[in-house]
Amino acid sequence: MNSKALYPINELAMFPRYATRGAYQQATGQPPPLFDITKRPKFWEDPAAATSKSKNVFYERVIAVSDLGIAFPGDDGKPVLEPLMLTKIEAATVNIPPEGTNIEGAGVPECPMPLKPVPTGHELYFRYGGVVEVKNMAVFAEQVEGFTAADRALLCAIAAKLGV
């Protein structure tokens, strides 16, 4: 369990994320499959999905995003989780676009990463710019920025004692 007040959502990722085709090849020792422009980019793979007896694989939780790739806030203002279902072939393979600009099919939101359960006492949180992070509620509550109510009461008592 993470002991930082805020930490990146990728710490809850179920699988490694490969930022580039080269990173995938370096990590796995295999060249990535050719980029399929008819499918959205996908920077992770679930090797166990290939041996699934079902034709589809179900993941309980991913960050819900709009068609523009922006995470949805729920009624409580926190990021929303939703399930994801992929064919076992799609789940078992990456679809990493080549590096460069104007790559057809690369400009659409990527397939979201399945997440492990959010630990008890932690919650998803929107950081600046809509970035989703995880907040450790106990550690976050202990962070003191500025004066607390107790600090103010002490300062008032000192001021009264000094007559100012």
N, C-alpha and C positions, 0 to 999 in steps of 0.2 A: 504494500500500500504506500502511496506517495505521501511524503510528509511536508511537501511544499503547499503554500496557500493556494496557488494556481499552477496548473501544469497543462501541457499540450494534450489535446484529444488523442493524438497519435499514440500516447501511452496506453490507451484502451484498445488499440487496434488488434484484431485477431491474427493478422498476417503482416509480414513485412511489406512495405511500400517501396517500389522501385521507381525512382524519379525519372530515369532515362533508360533507353534500351541498353546502353553500355553498363549501367549499374545493375540491370537484371543479369546480363551475361557474366559480369564479374562475380556477382553473388551466387549464381546457380551453376556457372560453368557451361550453360547452354545458350545458344542464340535465341532471342525472343521470336515468337511467331510474327509473320508479317502483319503490319497494321491493317486492320479491316475498317475501311472508312464507313461501312454501313452500320458499325456498332460504335457505341460510345467508348472513349478511352477508358482503360482499366489498368491500374498500376499495381495490382495485387493479384495473387492467385491462391486458390485453396487446393493443394495437391490431392487431398483426400476426396474431393468431389468427383474426380475421374473414376473412382471405384464405387461410387454410390449406385445402389440398386434402382433408385428412382431416377427419372429423367430430369427432375428439377431438384435444386438444393435450396433450402429455406434458411435464412439468417434472421434471427429475432430482432436485431437492432442495428440500424444505420441512422445517420443524421438525415432528417427529411430536408430536401432542398427543392427549390423552385426550378423551372425550366432554364433559368439563368445561372443555376448553381449556387444560389444564395440560401443559407440555412433559414428554415422557418422558425419564428418564435411562436410558442404556444400561448394560451390565454394567460399563463403566469409569467410571460416574458422570457421564459427559458427555451433553449433549443428543443425541438421536438424529435423524438425517435420514432421510427417506423420499421416494419419488417421489409425484407428484400427477398425476392425469389428469382433465381437465375437457372438457366439450363445447366446441367452438370458440366457440359463442355465449356460454356462461358465462364462458370465459376472456377474451373480448373486451369484456365489460361489467362495470361495477361493480354492486353491490347494497347501496347505503348506506342504512341506516334513517334515517328522519327523527329529528331531535333531540327529546328529551323522555324521559319515563319511561313504563314500561308499554307500550312499542311491541311489538305482537305480532310474534314472529319475530326480534326484535333481541337477545334474551337468550341465544342459542345461540352457541357458539364460531364465530368468523369463519373464512372460507376462508384457509388459510395462504398467505403470500407466497412465491413461488419465490425461491430464493437463488442468487447467483453462487457459484462454487466458493470454499471457504475457502482463503485464500492459504497457500502453503507456509510453515511455521514459525508458523502461527496455529492455534488450535483453538477450538471452541465450549466455553462455560464457563457454569455456573450461578452467578449472582450471588445476593445475598440475595433471599429471597422467590420463588425459582424463576425469576427473570428471566434470559433467555438473552443472553449477551454473547459477544464474540469476544476471545480472549486472544492477544496478540502474545508468544509464548514468550520470545524473546530479550530484549525490553524488560522483560517481567515479571520475568525472572530477575535483571536488573540492579537492580531495585528492592530496596533494603535497608531493612528495617524491624527495628529493634532491633539487637542485636549479632550479628555474623557469627562464625564459628569463629576467623577470623584476629584479630578484635577481642578475643575472649576470651583468646586466646593472648598477645597483646600486653599486656593488662591483668594476666595472671598473671605475665608476665616483669617488669613494672614493680613489681608487689606483691612478688615475690621479691627484687628489687634493693633495695627499701625495707625489706625484712624485715617486711612486714605480711601 
